[in-house]
């Protein structure tokens, strides 16, 4: 599979993962938080706000999924928008600020961010 096509698939899978997380949080936040081990929910406001922002952020990935060379700013910011939260989740767990369940979220963002970075570099090289 060509790097451009693979990049497109990975970006869309990441968007789908974000929207699925947000949809699940809107429908059944207690189960989501419990299954991922994110600690006591306390209140739902922060989770709903986070998910609204996640859905909006994911919309900015769409131009990069369609044409990463034309929308390079979107493509590079997409990588930053994956790796910075991943680092935050890892650091938060490491210092004891966040429950260990956030490692799962960090691993997901780190995986998508790293794959997109590698594929974008290949697309730019070939492009």
C-alpha positions as CSV (number, residue, x, y, z in Angstrom):
1,X,0.0,0.0,0.0
2,X,1.3,3.5,-0.9
3,X,2.3,5.7,2.1
4,X,-0.2,8.3,1.0
5,X,-3.1,5.8,1.1
6,X,-1.8,4.3,4.4
7,X,-1.6,7.7,5.9
8,X,-5.1,8.5,4.9
9,X,-6.3,5.2,6.5
10,X,-4.4,5.9,9.8
11,X,-5.7,9.4,10.1
12,X,-9.3,8.3,9.5
13,X,-8.9,5.5,12.0
14,X,-7.7,8.1,14.5
15,X,-10.6,10.3,13.8
16,X,-13.0,7.4,14.2
17,X,-11.3,6.4,17.5
18,X,-11.7,10.0,18.8
19,X,-15.3,10.2,17.8
20,X,-16.0,6.8,19.2
21,X,-14.5,7.8,22.6
22,X,-16.5,11.0,22.6
23,X,-19.8,9.2,21.6
24,X,-19.3,6.7,24.3
25,X,-18.6,9.4,26.9
26,X,-21.8,11.2,25.9
27,X,-23.9,8.0,26.1
28,X,-22.4,6.1,29.0
29,X,-19.6,8.0,30.7
30,X,-19.5,5.9,33.9
31,X,-18.9,2.7,32.0
32,X,-16.2,4.3,29.8
33,X,-14.3,5.7,32.8
34,X,-14.6,2.4,34.6
35,X,-13.5,0.2,31.7
36,X,-10.5,2.4,30.9
37,X,-9.6,2.7,34.6
38,X,-9.5,6.5,34.6
39,X,-10.3,6.8,38.3
40,X,-13.5,8.2,39.9
41,X,-15.5,10.3,37.6
42,X,-16.5,12.9,40.2
43,X,-18.4,15.0,37.7
44,X,-19.2,14.7,34.1
45,X,-18.7,18.3,33.0
46,X,-14.9,17.9,32.4
47,X,-15.4,14.7,30.4
48,X,-18.1,16.3,28.2
49,X,-16.0,19.4,27.6
50,X,-13.0,17.3,26.8
51,X,-15.0,15.2,24.3
52,X,-16.5,18.2,22.6
53,X,-13.0,19.7,22.1
54,X,-11.8,16.3,20.9
55,X,-14.5,16.1,18.2
56,X,-13.7,19.6,17.1
57,X,-10.0,19.0,17.0
58,X,-10.5,15.8,15.0
59,X,-12.4,17.9,12.3
60,X,-9.1,19.7,11.7
61,X,-7.5,16.4,10.8
62,X,-9.8,15.8,7.8
63,X,-8.0,18.2,5.3
64,X,-4.7,16.5,6.1
65,X,-6.3,13.1,5.6
66,X,-7.5,14.2,2.1
67,X,-4.3,15.9,1.0
68,X,-1.4,16.0,3.5
69,X,0.9,17.8,1.1
70,X,-1.5,20.6,0.4
71,X,-2.6,20.9,4.1
72,X,0.9,20.4,5.7
73,X,0.1,22.7,8.6
74,X,-2.9,20.6,9.5
75,X,-0.8,17.4,9.1
76,X,2.0,18.6,11.4
77,X,-0.3,20.0,14.0
78,X,-2.2,16.7,14.0
79,X,1.1,15.0,15.0
80,X,1.6,17.6,17.8
81,X,-2.1,17.1,18.9
82,X,-1.4,13.4,19.3
83,X,2.1,13.4,20.9
84,X,1.6,16.3,23.4
85,X,-1.4,14.7,25.1
86,X,0.3,11.3,25.1
87,X,3.3,12.9,26.8
88,X,0.9,14.6,29.3
89,X,-0.8,11.4,30.1
90,X,2.4,9.5,30.6
91,X,3.9,12.3,32.8
92,X,0.6,12.6,34.7
93,X,0.7,8.9,35.5
94,X,4.4,8.9,36.3
95,X,4.1,11.7,38.9
96,X,0.9,10.2,40.4
97,X,-1.4,13.0,39.2
98,X,-3.5,10.7,37.0
99,X,-4.7,7.1,37.4
100,X,-2.8,4.4,35.5
101,X,-5.8,4.0,33.1
102,X,-4.5,7.2,31.4
103,X,-1.6,5.1,30.1
104,X,-4.1,3.5,27.7
105,X,-5.1,6.9,26.3
106,X,-1.4,7.9,26.1
107,X,-0.5,4.7,24.2
108,X,-3.3,5.3,21.7
109,X,-2.3,8.9,21.0
110,X,1.4,8.0,20.9
111,X,0.7,5.2,18.5
112,X,-1.4,7.3,16.1
113,X,1.0,10.3,16.4
114,X,4.1,8.2,15.7
115,X,2.6,6.3,12.8
116,X,1.3,9.5,11.2
117,X,4.7,11.2,11.7
118,X,6.5,8.3,9.9
119,X,3.9,8.1,7.1
120,X,3.9,11.9,6.6
121,X,7.7,11.9,6.3
122,X,7.5,9.2,3.7
123,X,4.7,11.0,1.8
124,X,6.7,14.2,1.8
125,X,9.9,12.4,0.6
126,X,7.9,10.7,-2.2
127,X,5.8,13.7,-2.9
